[in-house]
């Protein structure tokens, strides 16, 4: 509440400066390992409390999709991707995400979120203790089995996206690294393409419903693109160890976000 009151007293120009800096930082994080929404969405909720939840999500999606596309282009050009795997995983994630929105109405978040908090905390501990996680690109499956397992990873993370949302890209990277055996760089590259496809599909609905607040979304989009460009360049240049550090930071942010929902809301 004190934070909201502080920003309420700020000049509108400086509020826009703060939101654009936040969007650039979100783009940087999202380009490296996903999870930019963990920064951008709370920032919009704090700075613009008059916006509805749908307007916040729609404006965030419009701003982030451009940054995601910039990062995806950089990864495709510099790292390369398995196009078949990305398409199969993306399709599974999209279908599962659509289903997750309906299941959300059947299961109370008060039941699901504490379980999710425990699972993600365990993932963070596992990632921290397993120092060599994601360093080597050594696939655990080949051929058709590889595609089926990738589709399963996409389905699980897609369901999470439809049910909860923030941090989906980070969990997708974890799935690619731990289940498929990718290194962090390849996993981040693949996750970016899938995120761009999924975001584009959902953005159409937001645009049709006229939920995007363009006076916010356009400057945020430009800032997010800048952050994504710097983030993807840094990830490609510095490699797997750098991505692993950012990955752990984003997992901590995700735990904090879920912890807030479970214990403080």
Secondary structure, DSSP 8 states (H G I E B T S, - for coil): -HHHHHHHTS-HHHHHHHHHHHHHHHHHHHHHHS-THHHHHHHHHHH-TTS-HHHHHHHHHHHHHHHHHHHHHHHHHHT---HHHHHHHHHHHHHHHHHHHHHTTTS-HHHHHHHHHHHHHHHHHHHHH-TTTTTS---S--HHHHHHHHHHHHHHHHHHHHHT-TTHHHHHHHHIIIII---HHHHHHHHHHHHHHHHHHHHHHHHHTT---HHHHHHHHHHHHHHHHHHHHHHHHH-HHHHHHHHHHHHHHHHHHHHIIIII-
